[in-house]
């Protein structure tokens, strides 16, 4: 369908099947599950070569189960100190405590961290990040989610600043094997990454109670140029498996039957395996038309205040309308 639409509308020939990345690979290489593949600058894991480092920033990140990763911004070594300080502040927006930069210059590496690193560690960093004279290395050490989020955004930010993005390219990728669950620190329980009716991969079902965070889902997204344009999953269609899922999510059996008994009862009558995908056609239209905002391609866009300028909605309703909807206003 996508191939047909692009040929019909833009006269662009797309190669199918589209590339596929697992969720884990997308996060480790690009820092996001919505990777923009129009340029490189991939994340590299430096944890193994800095495991014995005496630098406290690195030691603390690894001790707390995190990682140390970096990107190489080719040809950006001559950024000013003010610009580098701005990047540090940019990184803090995504939870990073800081950002370590290294300017690879002729005959030296300029960085606040060089005094804390051995010559061997520094050389291994340069080698792992494939650094050459003129490059700028950006490194973050923290919990994985912070490292990925920070470097994922920095990667796109630097690509924009240095005009590394070919706007004429359309890079599609399927992202598959999403985690089924994640742990909510506030609620102190597991929650569904997609929704509680997503089916786990068959080979991971035995891990549901033992190692729930290792269970992969039959869920998938389609991504274009760093924007998710569609997503979907295969649903659970078995009563026992759905009960196990609710139990992992912290529902008592009584609560599960009270809220979703109609569904589990229906499964007993032989619901077939089923699933699908939903496309965000407005997002797709935005990219295809080269628009900067989704409001340009929505028929009746709302303003930032959620007002429709064409129909003047939301507006006051009449008593008759309220009565029809059985709504009573109690002031």
C-alpha positions as YAML, in Angstrom:
chain: A
units: angstrom
residues:
- id: 1
  name: UNK
  ca: [0.00, 0.00, 0.00]
- id: 2
  name: UNK
  ca: [2.74, 2.44, 1.01]
- id: 3
  name: UNK
  ca: [4.75, 1.64, -2.13]
- id: 4
  name: UNK
  ca: [1.66, 2.26, -4.27]
- id: 5
  name: UNK
  ca: [0.82, 5.56, -2.56]
- id: 6
  name: UNK
  ca: [4.34, 6.96, -2.91]
- id: 7
  name: UNK
  ca: [4.51, 6.02, -6.58]
- id: 8
  name: UNK
  ca: [1.04, 7.40, -7.32]
- id: 9
  name: UNK
  ca: [1.38, 10.66, -5.39]
- id: 10
  name: UNK
  ca: [5.10, 11.51, -5.52]
- id: 11
  name: UNK
  ca: [6.34, 9.27, -8.35]
- id: 12
  name: UNK
  ca: [8.86, 7.81, -5.88]
- id: 13
  name: UNK
  ca: [9.85, 4.16, -6.22]
- id: 14
  name: UNK
  ca: [10.27, 2.49, -2.83]
- id: 15
  name: UNK
  ca: [12.14, -0.76, -2.32]
- id: 16
  name: UNK
  ca: [10.18, -3.36, -0.38]
- id: 17
  name: UNK
  ca: [10.27, -5.17, 1.95]
- id: 18
  name: UNK
  ca: [11.26, -2.31, 4.25]
- id: 19
  name: UNK
  ca: [14.20, -2.70, 6.59]
- id: 20
  name: UNK
  ca: [13.53, -4.31, 9.99]
- id: 21
  name: UNK
  ca: [15.09, -3.51, 13.36]
- id: 22
  name: UNK
  ca: [14.31, -5.05, 16.71]
- id: 23
  name: UNK
  ca: [13.35, -2.59, 19.45]
- id: 24
  name: UNK
  ca: [16.59, -3.41, 21.29]
- id: 25
  name: UNK
  ca: [18.74, -2.80, 18.23]
- id: 26
  name: UNK
  ca: [16.97, 0.48, 17.46]
- id: 27
  name: UNK
  ca: [17.54, 1.72, 21.02]
- id: 28
  name: UNK
  ca: [21.19, 0.66, 21.16]
- id: 29
  name: UNK
  ca: [22.10, 2.06, 17.74]
- id: 30
  name: UNK
  ca: [19.90, 5.16, 17.55]
- id: 31
  name: UNK
  ca: [18.65, 5.83, 21.10]
- id: 32
  name: UNK
  ca: [14.99, 5.70, 20.06]
- id: 33
  name: UNK
  ca: [12.32, 3.30, 18.82]
- id: 34
  name: UNK
  ca: [11.59, 5.87, 16.06]
- id: 35
  name: UNK
  ca: [15.00, 6.04, 14.36]
- id: 36
  name: UNK
  ca: [15.78, 8.44, 11.53]
- id: 37
  name: UNK
  ca: [17.92, 6.39, 9.15]
- id: 38
  name: UNK
  ca: [18.73, 9.18, 6.70]
- id: 39
  name: UNK
  ca: [22.11, 9.73, 8.39]
- id: 40
  name: UNK
  ca: [24.62, 7.79, 10.50]
- id: 41
  name: UNK
  ca: [26.04, 9.03, 13.80]
- id: 42
  name: UNK
  ca: [25.08, 5.81, 15.58]
- id: 43
  name: UNK
  ca: [25.49, 5.31, 19.33]
- id: 44
  name: UNK
  ca: [28.46, 3.22, 20.46]
- id: 45
  name: UNK
  ca: [28.67, 1.42, 23.80]
- id: 46
  name: UNK
  ca: [31.84, 2.34, 25.73]
- id: 47
  name: UNK
  ca: [30.92, 0.53, 28.97]
- id: 48
  name: UNK
  ca: [33.28, -2.43, 28.51]
- id: 49
  name: UNK
  ca: [36.36, -0.33, 27.88]
- id: 50
  name: UNK
  ca: [35.65, 2.00, 30.82]
- id: 51
  name: UNK
  ca: [34.62, -0.65, 33.36]
- id: 52
  name: UNK
  ca: [37.80, -0.11, 35.43]
- id: 53
  name: UNK
  ca: [37.88, 3.67, 35.02]
- id: 54
  name: UNK
  ca: [38.51, 5.74, 38.14]
- id: 55
  name: UNK
  ca: [36.40, 8.60, 36.77]
- id: 56
  name: UNK
  ca: [33.50, 8.90, 39.25]
- id: 57
  name: UNK
  ca: [30.93, 9.78, 36.60]
- id: 58
  name: UNK
  ca: [31.67, 6.52, 34.80]
- id: 59
  name: UNK
  ca: [32.02, 4.46, 37.97]
- id: 60
  name: UNK
  ca: [28.67, 5.58, 39.37]
- id: 61
  name: UNK
  ca: [26.79, 4.98, 36.12]
- id: 62
  name: UNK
  ca: [28.08, 1.41, 35.82]
- id: 63
  name: UNK
  ca: [27.67, 0.69, 39.53]
- id: 64
  name: UNK
  ca: [23.98, 1.62, 39.26]
- id: 65
  name: UNK
  ca: [23.40, -0.71, 36.32]
- id: 66
  name: UNK
  ca: [23.64, 1.97, 33.64]
- id: 67
  name: UNK
  ca: [25.93, 2.37, 30.67]
- id: 68
  name: UNK
  ca: [28.36, 4.75, 28.97]
- id: 69
  name: UNK
  ca: [27.69, 5.53, 25.32]
- id: 70
  name: UNK
  ca: [28.76, 8.12, 22.79]
- id: 71
  name: UNK
  ca: [28.30, 9.52, 19.31]
- id: 72
  name: UNK
  ca: [30.77, 11.02, 16.85]
- id: 73
  name: UNK
  ca: [29.75, 14.30, 15.20]
- id: 74
  name: UNK
  ca: [32.06, 14.38, 12.18]
- id: 75
  name: UNK
  ca: [33.78, 17.70, 11.55]
- id: 76
  name: UNK
  ca: [32.28, 19.48, 14.57]
- id: 77
  name: UNK
  ca: [35.42, 19.81, 16.73]
- id: 78
  name: UNK
  ca: [35.63, 23.57, 16.33]
- id: 79
  name: UNK
  ca: [32.40, 24.35, 18.14]
- id: 80
  name: UNK
  ca: [32.92, 27.18, 20.63]
- id: 81
  name: UNK
  ca: [32.82, 26.71, 24.39]
- id: 82
  name: UNK
  ca: [29.52, 28.60, 24.45]
- id: 83
  name: UNK
  ca: [28.03, 26.20, 21.90]
- id: 84
  name: UNK
  ca: [29.31, 23.21, 23.87]
- id: 85
  name: UNK
  ca: [27.79, 24.60, 27.08]
- id: 86
  name: UNK
  ca: [24.48, 24.91, 25.20]
- id: 87
  name: UNK
  ca: [24.72, 21.22, 24.28]
- id: 88
  name: UNK
  ca: [25.27, 20.34, 27.94]
- id: 89
  name: UNK
  ca: [22.10, 22.24, 28.85]
- id: 90
  name: UNK
  ca: [20.27, 20.55, 25.96]
- id: 91
  name: UNK
  ca: [21.29, 17.14, 27.36]
- id: 92
  name: UNK
  ca: [19.92, 18.03, 30.80]
- id: 93
  name: UNK
  ca: [16.44, 18.42, 29.27]
- id: 94
  name: UNK
  ca: [16.35, 14.63, 28.89]
- id: 95
  name: UNK
  ca: [17.42, 13.76, 32.42]
- id: 96
  name: UNK
  ca: [21.19, 13.63, 31.92]
- id: 97
  name: UNK
  ca: [23.24, 15.01, 34.78]
- id: 98
  name: UNK
  ca: [25.74, 16.28, 32.26]
- id: 99
  name: UNK
  ca: [27.37, 15.74, 28.89]
- id: 100
  name: UNK
  ca: [31.01, 14.86, 28.31]
- id: 101
  name: UNK
  ca: [32.49, 16.34, 25.12]
- id: 102
  name: UNK
  ca: [35.83, 15.67, 23.44]
- id: 103
  name: UNK
  ca: [37.27, 17.80, 20.66]
- id: 104
  name: UNK
  ca: [39.66, 15.75, 18.53]
- id: 105
  name: UNK
  ca: [42.26, 18.26, 17.35]
- id: 106
  name: UNK
  ca: [45.62, 17.96, 15.61]
- id: 107
  name: UNK
  ca: [47.96, 16.41, 18.18]
- id: 108
  name: UNK
  ca: [45.57, 16.58, 21.15]
- id: 109
  name: UNK
  ca: [42.15, 15.75, 22.52]
- id: 110
  name: UNK
  ca: [40.57, 18.68, 24.33]
- id: 111
  name: UNK
  ca: [38.06, 17.72, 27.03]
- id: 112
  name: UNK
  ca: [37.30, 18.36, 30.72]
- id: 113
  name: UNK
  ca: [37.58, 14.58, 31.23]
- id: 114
  name: UNK
  ca: [41.04, 13.87, 29.82]
- id: 115
  name: UNK
  ca: [42.70, 14.35, 33.21]
- id: 116
  name: UNK
  ca: [40.52, 11.57, 34.66]
- id: 117
  name: UNK
  ca: [41.27, 9.04, 31.92]
- id: 118
  name: UNK
  ca: [44.33, 6.92, 31.29]
- id: 119
  name: UNK
  ca: [46.01, 7.13, 27.90]
- id: 120
  name: UNK
  ca: [44.80, 3.60, 27.17]
- id: 121
  name: UNK
  ca: [41.18, 4.45, 27.99]
- id: 122
  name: UNK
  ca: [41.29, 7.60, 25.86]
- id: 123
  name: UNK
  ca: [42.78, 5.73, 22.89]
- id: 124
  name: UNK
  ca: [40.10, 3.03, 23.15]
- id: 125
  name: UNK
  ca: [37.35, 5.67, 23.21]
- id: 126
  name: UNK
  ca: [38.79, 7.27, 20.07]
- id: 127
  name: UNK
  ca: [39.03, 3.89, 18.38]
- id: 128
  name: UNK
  ca: [35.51, 2.75, 19.32]
- id: 129
  name: UNK
  ca: [33.99, 6.02, 18.10]
- id: 130
  name: UNK
  ca: [36.15, 5.96, 14.94]
- id: 131
  name: UNK
  ca: [37.42, 9.45, 15.76]
- id: 132
  name: UNK
  ca: [39.51, 11.50, 13.35]
- id: 133
  name: UNK
  ca: [41.00, 14.97, 13.60]
- id: 134
  name: UNK
  ca: [38.15, 17.48, 13.42]
- id: 135
  name: UNK
  ca: [35.54, 15.28, 15.11]
- id: 136
  name: UNK
  ca: [33.47, 16.07, 18.21]
- id: 137
  name: UNK
  ca: [32.64, 13.18, 20.55]
- id: 138
  name: UNK
  ca: [29.62, 13.43, 22.85]
- id: 139
  name: UNK
  ca: [29.37, 10.93, 25.71]
- id: 140
  name: UNK
  ca: [26.67, 10.28, 28.33]
- id: 141
  name: UNK
  ca: [26.94, 7.99, 31.37]
- id: 142
  name: UNK
  ca: [23.72, 7.21, 33.25]
- id: 143
  name: UNK
  ca: [20.81, 4.79, 33.41]
- id: 144
  name: UNK
  ca: [20.16, 3.25, 30.00]
- id: 145
  name: UNK
  ca: [16.86, 5.06, 29.48]
- id: 146
  name: UNK
  ca: [18.52, 8.44, 30.15]
- id: 147
  name: UNK
  ca: [21.53, 7.62, 27.95]
- id: 148
  name: UNK
  ca: [19.31, 6.52, 25.05]
- id: 149
  name: UNK
  ca: [16.92, 9.46, 25.34]
- id: 150
  name: UNK
  ca: [19.71, 12.04, 25.59]
- id: 151
  name: UNK
  ca: [21.94, 10.72, 22.81]
- id: 152
  name: UNK
  ca: [18.94, 9.93, 20.60]
- id: 153
  name: UNK
  ca: [17.85, 13.58, 20.74]
- id: 154
  name: UNK
  ca: [21.42, 14.89, 20.48]
- id: 155
  name: UNK
  ca: [21.98, 12.76, 17.38]
- id: 156
  name: UNK
  ca: [19.02, 14.40, 15.60]
- id: 157
  name: UNK
  ca: [19.89, 17.87, 16.91]
- id: 158
  name: UNK
  ca: [23.46, 17.67, 15.62]
- id: 159
  name: UNK
  ca: [22.31, 16.27, 12.27]
- id: 160
  name: UNK
  ca: [20.04, 19.31, 11.86]
- id: 161
  name: UNK
  ca: [22.74, 21.77, 12.91]
- id: 162
  name: UNK
  ca: [25.27, 20.34, 10.47]
- id: 163
  name: UNK
  ca: [22.83, 19.72, 7.60]
- id: 164
  name: UNK
  ca: [23.39, 15.96, 7.58]
- id: 165
  name: UNK
  ca: [19.79, 15.08, 6.71]
- id: 166
  name: UNK
  ca: [18.93, 14.45, 3.07]
- id: 167
  name: UNK
  ca: [15.38, 15.81, 2.87]
- id: 168
  name: UNK
  ca: [14.79, 14.05, -0.45]
- id: 169
  name: UNK
  ca: [15.15, 10.58, 1.11]
- id: 170
  name: UNK
  ca: [12.36, 8.40, 2.49]
- id: 171
  name: UNK
  ca: [13.79, 5.85, 4.92]
- id: 172
  name: UNK
  ca: [11.20, 3.37, 6.15]
- id: 173
  name: UNK
  ca: [11.85, 0.83, 8.89]
- id: 174
  name: UNK
  ca: [9.73, -1.70, 10.76]
- id: 175
  name: UNK
  ca: [10.56, -1.79, 14.48]
- id: 176
  name: UNK
  ca: [9.62, -5.18, 15.95]
- id: 177
  name: UNK
  ca: [9.93, -7.21, 19.16]
- id: 178
  name: UNK
  ca: [8.94, -4.44, 21.56]
- id: 179
  name: UNK
  ca: [9.08, -5.25, 25.28]
- id: 180
  name: UNK
  ca: [5.70, -6.51, 26.47]
- id: 181
  name: UNK
  ca: [6.02, -4.81, 29.88]
- id: 182
  name: UNK
  ca: [7.85, -2.04, 31.69]
- id: 183
  name: UNK
  ca: [8.14, -1.26, 35.40]
- id: 184
  name: UNK
  ca: [6.35, 1.83, 36.71]
- id: 185
  name: UNK
  ca: [8.40, 3.28, 39.57]
- id: 186
  name: UNK
  ca: [5.51, 5.42, 40.82]
- id: 187
  name: UNK
  ca: [2.95, 2.61, 40.95]
- id: 188
  name: UNK
  ca: [5.56, -0.02, 41.90]
- id: 189
  name: UNK
  ca: [4.17, -2.53, 39.43]
- id: 190
  name: UNK
  ca: [4.51, -3.77, 35.86]
- id: 191
  name: UNK
  ca: [2.49, -1.99, 33.19]
- id: 192
  name: UNK
  ca: [1.86, -2.89, 29.56]
- id: 193
  name: UNK
  ca: [4.20, -1.18, 27.09]
- id: 194
  name: UNK
  ca: [1.54, -1.29, 24.35]
- id: 195
  name: UNK
  ca: [-1.74, -2.40, 25.99]
- id: 196
  name: UNK
  ca: [-2.73, -5.34, 28.24]
- id: 197
  name: UNK
  ca: [-4.20, -7.34, 25.36]
- id: 198
  name: UNK
  ca: [-0.98, -7.55, 23.30]
- id: 199
  name: UNK
  ca: [0.24, -11.10, 22.84]
- id: 200
  name: UNK
  ca: [3.72, -12.09, 24.06]
- id: 201
  name: UNK
  ca: [5.98, -13.88, 21.61]
- id: 202
  name: UNK
  ca: [5.40, -17.63, 21.91]
- id: 203
  name: UNK
  ca: [8.99, -18.40, 22.87]
- id: 204
  name: UNK
  ca: [8.87, -15.87, 25.75]
- id: 205
  name: UNK
  ca: [5.60, -16.93, 27.42]
- id: 206
  name: UNK
  ca: [7.41, -19.02, 30.05]
- id: 207
  name: UNK
  ca: [9.20, -15.86, 31.23]
- id: 208
  name: UNK
  ca: [5.98, -14.01, 32.10]
- id: 209
  name: UNK
  ca: [6.09, -14.76, 35.83]
- id: 210
  name: UNK
  ca: [9.86, -15.34, 36.18]
- id: 211
  name: UNK
  ca: [11.43, -12.47, 34.20]
- id: 212
  name: UNK
  ca: [8.60, -10.29, 32.89]
- id: 213
  name: UNK
  ca: [10.87, -7.52, 31.58]
- id: 214
  name: UNK
  ca: [12.52, -9.97, 29.18]
- id: 215
  name: UNK
  ca: [9.24, -10.88, 27.48]
- id: 216
  name: UNK
  ca: [8.94, -9.53, 23.94]
- id: 217
  name: UNK
  ca: [5.60, -8.59, 22.41]
- id: 218
  name: UNK
  ca: [4.06, -9.35, 19.07]
- id: 219
  name: UNK
  ca: [3.97, -5.60, 18.49]
- id: 220
  name: UNK
  ca: [5.36, -3.55, 15.63]
- id: 221
  name: UNK
  ca: [5.65, 0.05, 14.44]
- id: 222
  name: UNK
  ca: [6.38, 1.42, 10.99]
- id: 223
  name: UNK
  ca: [8.65, 4.47, 11.07]
- id: 224
  name: UNK
  ca: [9.44, 7.00, 8.34]
- id: 225
  name: UNK
  ca: [12.30, 9.49, 8.68]
- id: 226
  name: UNK
  ca: [12.17, 9.37, 12.48]
- id: 227
  name: UNK
  ca: [8.37, 9.63, 12.75]
- id: 228
  name: UNK
  ca: [6.10, 6.75, 13.70]
- id: 229
  name: UNK
  ca: [3.43, 6.57, 11.00]
- id: 230
  name: UNK
  ca: [1.71, 3.38, 12.13]
- id: 231
  name: UNK
  ca: [1.64, 0.78, 14.85]
- id: 232
  name: UNK
  ca: [-0.11, -2.40, 15.78]
- id: 233
  name: UNK
  ca: [0.03, -5.79, 17.42]
- id: 234
  name: UNK
  ca: [-1.28, -9.33, 17.51]
- id: 235
  name: UNK
  ca: [-3.84, -9.74, 20.30]
- id: 236
  name: UNK
  ca: [-4.11, -12.38, 23.01]
- id: 237
  name: UNK
  ca: [-6.96, -14.76, 22.10]
- id: 238
  name: UNK
  ca: [-6.62, -17.33, 24.89]
- id: 239
  name: UNK
  ca: [-8.40, -17.00, 28.26]
- id: 240
  name: UNK
  ca: [-5.62, -18.57, 30.34]
- id: 241
  name: UNK
  ca: [-2.91, -16.43, 28.77]
- id: 242
  name: UNK
  ca: [-4.99, -13.28, 29.27]
- id: 243
  name: UNK
  ca: [-5.50, -14.22, 32.94]
- id: 244
  name: UNK
  ca: [-1.73, -14.66, 33.36]
- id: 245
  name: UNK
  ca: [-1.17, -11.26, 31.77]
- id: 246
  name: UNK
  ca: [-3.63, -9.56, 34.13]
- id: 247
  name: UNK
  ca: [-1.96, -11.26, 37.11]
- id: 248
  name: UNK
  ca: [1.49, -9.97, 36.09]
- id: 249
  name: UNK
  ca: [-0.04, -6.49, 35.79]
- id: 250
  name: UNK
  ca: [-1.19, -6.69, 39.41]
- id: 251
  name: UNK
  ca: [-4.90, -7.44, 38.90]
- id: 252
  name: UNK
  ca: [-6.50, -9.88, 41.33]
- id: 253
  name: UNK
  ca: [-8.56, -12.61, 39.63]
- id: 254
  name: UNK
  ca: [-11.73, -11.01, 40.98]
- id: 255
  name: UNK
  ca: [-10.76, -7.57, 39.67]
- id: 256
  name: UNK
  ca: [-9.77, -8.98, 36.27]
- id: 257
  name: UNK
  ca: [-13.12, -10.75, 35.86]
- id: 258
  name: UNK
  ca: [-15.04, -7.69, 37.06]
- id: 259
  name: UNK
  ca: [-13.37, -5.40, 34.51]
- id: 260
  name: UNK
  ca: [-12.67, -7.75, 31.61]
- id: 261
  name: UNK
  ca: [-14.80, -10.82, 32.27]
- id: 262
  name: UNK
  ca: [-16.77, -10.23, 29.05]
- id: 263
  name: UNK
  ca: [-13.54, -10.57, 27.06]
- id: 264
  name: UNK
  ca: [-12.19, -13.68, 28.79]
- id: 265
  name: UNK
  ca: [-15.63, -15.30, 28.57]
- id: 266
  name: UNK
  ca: [-15.76, -14.58, 24.83]
- id: 267
  name: UNK
  ca: [-12.35, -16.23, 24.34]
- id: 268
  name: UNK
  ca: [-13.85, -19.53, 25.56]
- id: 269
  name: UNK
  ca: [-15.93, -19.70, 22.41]
- id: 270
  name: UNK
  ca: [-12.92, -19.83, 20.12]
- id: 271
  name: UNK
  ca: [-11.75, -16.33, 19.26]
- id: 272
  name: UNK
  ca: [-9.34, -16.63, 16.31]
- id: 273
  name: UNK
  ca: [-5.81, -15.19, 16.40]
- id: 274
  name: UNK
  ca: [-6.24, -11.58, 15.37]
- id: 275
  name: UNK
  ca: [-4.36, -8.30, 15.13]
- id: 276
  name: UNK
  ca: [-3.72, -5.39, 12.83]
- id: 277
  name: UNK
  ca: [-2.15, -1.99, 12.36]
- id: 278
  name: UNK
  ca: [-3.39, 1.60, 12.53]
- id: 279
  name: UNK
  ca: [-1.80, 4.25, 10.32]
- id: 280
  name: UNK
  ca: [-1.50, 7.90, 11.24]
- id: 281
  name: UNK
  ca: [-2.46, 9.15, 7.79]
- id: 282
  name: UNK
  ca: [-2.13, 12.79, 8.85]
- id: 283
  name: UNK
  ca: [1.50, 12.18, 9.88]
- id: 284
  name: UNK
  ca: [2.14, 10.45, 6.56]
- id: 285
  name: UNK
  ca: [0.54, 13.34, 4.66]
- id: 286
  name: UNK
  ca: [2.67, 15.83, 6.62]
- id: 287
  name: UNK
  ca: [5.90, 14.10, 5.57]
- id: 288
  name: UNK
  ca: [4.80, 13.59, 1.95]
- id: 289
  name: UNK
  ca: [3.89, 17.27, 1.55]
- id: 290
  name: UNK
  ca: [7.07, 18.49, 3.29]
- id: 291
  name: UNK
  ca: [5.04, 20.30, 5.95]
- id: 292
  name: UNK
  ca: [6.64, 21.32, 9.24]
- id: 293
  name: UNK
  ca: [3.47, 20.91, 11.28]
- id: 294
  name: UNK
  ca: [0.69, 18.36, 11.26]
- id: 295
  name: UNK
  ca: [-1.88, 21.20, 11.40]
- id: 296
  name: UNK
  ca: [-1.10, 21.96, 7.75]
- id: 297
  name: UNK
  ca: [-2.60, 18.66, 6.62]
- id: 298
  name: UNK
  ca: [-5.56, 18.27, 9.01]
- id: 299
  name: UNK
  ca: [-8.91, 19.27, 7.57]
- id: 300
  name: UNK
  ca: [-10.08, 21.18, 10.65]
- id: 301
  name: UNK
  ca: [-6.94, 21.89, 12.70]
- id: 302
  name: UNK
  ca: [-7.15, 23.19, 16.23]
- id: 303
  name: UNK
  ca: [-5.05, 26.07, 17.52]
- id: 304
  name: UNK
  ca: [-2.65, 25.56, 20.41]
- id: 305
  name: UNK
  ca: [-5.56, 26.47, 22.69]
- id: 306
  name: UNK
  ca: [-7.58, 23.57, 21.19]
- id: 307
  name: UNK
  ca: [-9.97, 25.93, 19.39]
- id: 308
  name: UNK
  ca: [-11.29, 25.22, 15.87]
- id: 309
  name: UNK
  ca: [-11.28, 28.57, 14.04]
- id: 310
  name: UNK
  ca: [-13.67, 27.32, 11.36]
- id: 311
  name: UNK
  ca: [-16.47, 26.02, 13.59]
- id: 312
  name: UNK
  ca: [-15.60, 28.11, 16.66]
- id: 313
  name: UNK
  ca: [-15.56, 24.96, 18.78]
- id: 314
  name: UNK
  ca: [-15.68, 24.45, 21.68]
- id: 315
  name: UNK
  ca: [-18.61, 26.79, 22.24]
- id: 316
  name: UNK
  ca: [-21.54, 27.06, 24.64]
- id: 317
  name: UNK
  ca: [-24.23, 24.39, 24.42]
- id: 318
  name: UNK
  ca: [-27.97, 24.85, 24.75]
- id: 319
  name: UNK
  ca: [-30.21, 23.37, 27.44]
- id: 320
  name: UNK
  ca: [-31.88, 21.27, 24.73]
- id: 321
  name: UNK
  ca: [-28.53, 19.72, 23.74]
- id: 322
  name: UNK
  ca: [-27.67, 18.94, 27.34]
- id: 323
  name: UNK
  ca: [-31.08, 17.34, 27.85]
- id: 324
  name: UNK
  ca: [-30.64, 15.14, 24.76]
- id: 325
  name: UNK
  ca: [-27.34, 13.83, 26.18]
- id: 326
  name: UNK
  ca: [-28.73, 13.46, 29.73]
- id: 327
  name: UNK
  ca: [-26.11, 15.86, 31.07]
- id: 328
  name: UNK
  ca: [-26.91, 18.07, 34.03]
- id: 329
  name: UNK
  ca: [-24.74, 21.03, 35.01]
- id: 330
  name: UNK
  ca: [-24.50, 21.52, 38.75]
- id: 331
  name: UNK
  ca: [-22.89, 24.86, 39.61]
...
